[in-house]
Amino acid sequence: MNTESYLDSLFNLKDRVAVVVGGTGELCGAMAQGFAQAGAEVVIVGRNPDKAKVRLDKIAAEGGKGWFHAAEASSKPELEALLAAVLKKSGKVDIVVNGAGANSPTPFLEVTEEELDHLIQVNLKSVFLGCQVFGKYLVDRKQGGSIINLGSMGGLVPLSRVFTYSATKAAVHNLTKNLAREWAPQRVRVNTLVPGFFPAEQNRKVLTPDRIANIMGHTPMGRFGLARELVGASLLLASHSAGSFITGTEVVVDGGFNAMSI
């Protein structure tokens, strides 16, 4: 077997169906595009069909296959309808990305109950319900599968200014490990993909000049991540070959941020 064939056997996603919740965003959109280039049929899930079309046009231009389904990620009935739609149109689900997210820089003592409820709903409830709906399907199917939850640096270490966001992401990290343990006998792998600092729609409002300086000072590679730099790690976690023994872990893509102390 030559090198190209060997790598293809490890990382190709041919005949796989990947549901990417939050795929209209920059980071999960890049992951969806990477899955499609690796051969998967990709279902982009979100609330903005215009953003989805831009991503799907790129996927089509690269010879990939995908389609859009509008859904509210924190609504169980809408996620159940999504699953039914995917099964009807694509026949199965093999890979699920739970990547809906929101952020806020509100000082802790000024966080309102409304803001707290909103971030819990977007960051935690959507992942919890996504795992419930698609996890049940994968467990019952008894053919294995991969669930990738989007974590955060804030889920690993306390980050200033984003108290509510960090609390919800820490819960996602905990949930992921718990489900990985629960579903390992059914070969359903559950992992957390942890981006470092990647400028995206949800966090641009917190990236003030002084915060950028602090981030760069704490990132050994001295720059922000690029969305495409999440694709390799996501392919590893999605692959039933290369990632077959990886579950319950946090794959960190952060330019060394988490390795820095003083």
N, C-alpha and C positions, 0 to 999 in steps of 0.2 A: 504494500500500500504506500503510495507516495504521500508527501507531506500535505498536499492540498486535500487529498481524499481523507487522510487521517483527521485533519482539523475539521473537515466537513462532517465527519461521522460523530465528532464530539459536540459540535455546536449548532448543527443545522436543526431547524425547527419545522422541517417539511411535514405536511399533513397535520400540523398542530393548529389549534385555534386558541388565540390569546385575546382575552377581554381586558382592556386597559381603561379602568375607571380613572378619570382625570386626564385622559389622553388628549384633551384639547389644550392642556397646558404645555409649557415649554419642556419641562423635564420628562414627564410621562409621554409627551408627544414624541420626543426623541427616542425613547425606549420603544414605543409602538413602531416607529419607523425602522428601528434596528431589528425588531422581531420579524417585520415584513420582509426585510432584506435577507433574513436568515431562512425564509420560506414559510413562515406562519401566515395564516389568515388572521387579520387583526380587526377587532371590533373596538372602535374608539367610542368611549362613553363620556358624555358631558352635557352641558346645557347650551353650548354655543355652536350651532351648525356651521357658521361661517369659519370659525377657527378650525373646526374639524375638516372642512373642505380643503383648506390650505394644506393641512397635513396629509390628507388622503390623496390630494393631487401629487404631492411629492412621492408618496408611496407608489402611486400608479406610474409615475415617470421613471421610477427605478425598477419597474416590473413586478411590484408587489401587489398584494390583494388585501382590501380592507373595506370596511363600511362603518357608518355612524349610527349610534342609537342614543337618543336623548333620554336622560334619566337624572333624577335627583338622587345622589349617592347616599343620602341619609334617610331615604324612604324605603322601608322593606318591601312594600307592595311594588314599587317601581323597580327595585332590584330583582324581585321575583318575575316581573314582566320582562325585564331584560334577559334573564336566564332563559325564559320560555322563548323569546324572540331569537336568541342565539341558537338554541337547540333546533328550532324550526328551520332557520335559514342555513346554519352551518353544521348542524348535526351533533355537535359536542362542544365541550370546553376542556382545555388541557392546562391553560396558564391563566392566572388571574393577577392583575396588578391593582391594588387598592391605593390610589394615589391622590384622591381629593384632598385639598388642603387650603388653609387660610391662616393668616398671621396678624398680629397687632402689637404695636410698641407701647401700649398704654401702661403707665406706671402702676405697680401692683395695687396701691391704695386707691387708685382711681378706676380700677376695672369694675364695670357694672355687671349686674347679673345677666343683662341682655347680651353683653359681649362674651361673658363666660359661657353662656348657653350656646351661643353661635359657634364658638371655636370648638366646644365639646362636640357639637353636632357635626361640624364639617370634618374635624381632624380625627375624632375618636369614634363617634357613632357610625360614620360611613364605613370605617374599616371593620368595626365590630359586626355590622350587618352584612357587609360584603363577605366576610369570612363565614358568617352563618349561612347565607344563601348559597354561595358557591362551594363552601366547604362541605355542606350536606350533600350537594350533588356529587362532588368528587369522592367523598367517603362512600356513598351509596353505590357509585359506579364501579368501585373496586378495581380501577385501572391506574391508580396513582394520579399525580398532578402536582402543580407548583403554584403556591400563592406567594406573591411578593408584596409586602406592605412597605409603604414609604415611611421611613423614620426620619430622624433629624439629629444633628449634633445636640440640640436641646433635649433630646431623649436620652442622651448619654451623660452629658455634663450640664450643670446649671449655666444658662446663658442670661446675661443681664438684658433687661428691657422687654423680654418676651416671655413673661411669667406664665400666662395662660397657655400660650402655644407650647412651651416646653413641658408643661404638666400633661397636656393631652398627648404629646409625642412620647413621653416616658410611658404612658399607659399603653400606647401602641406597641412599644418594644416589649413590655411585659406580656401583653396579650399574645404576641407572636410566639414567644418562647413557650407559653402555656399550650397553645394550639399545636405547636410542633411536637411536643411531647404526647399530646392526646392522639394525634392522627398519624404518627409515625408507623404504627402497625398496618395502616391502610395505604402506606406509601404516598401519602399526601404530605408534601414538604411545605413548610411555612417559614419564611425568612424575612428579615428586615433589610432593605437596601437603604443605607444611610448616606445621603449626600452631605458633603461639607458645605461650603458657601458657593452657591450657584445663583447668580442673579436671575430672578424669575418674577413673574407678575405679583405673586403673593408676598414677596419679601422686599421689593424695591423701596417701599415706603419706609422701611426701617434702616435702609442702607444710607445713613447720613455720612458726610465726609469724615467725621471723627470716628464713627463706627467702622467704616471701611479701613481707616488707618489701623485701628485696633485688630481687625480681622487679619489684615496683611502682616501685622507684626507677630501674629500667632500662627501663621500658616507658613511652614518652612519653604514651600514652593513659591511663595510670594505672589500669588495671583488667584483669581476666582476660577472655579471650574467651568468647563464648557459642557453644555447639555449632552453632546455626543460622547463625552467621557464617562457617562453612566451606562452606555450601551454594553460594553464588554462585561461588566459585572452583572448586568441584568440578563444577558445571554447565558452566563454561567449558572445563575440561579434558575433560569427557566428551563435549561436543557435537562432532559431526562437521562442523558448520557454523562456529560461532563459534571453535572451537579447532582448526580443520583444519591450521594451520601451526605449532602449538605442540607441540614434542617435545623431550625431553632437558633440560627446565628445572625449576627449583624455584619453585613459586608459594608465596610466603610470606604467611601471614595471622597477623600477630603484634602488631598495635597499635604498631608501630614499634620493637620490641625489637631487631631486627637492624640498625637504623639508628643505634643509640645506641652511643657510644664512651665519652665521659667526661661 
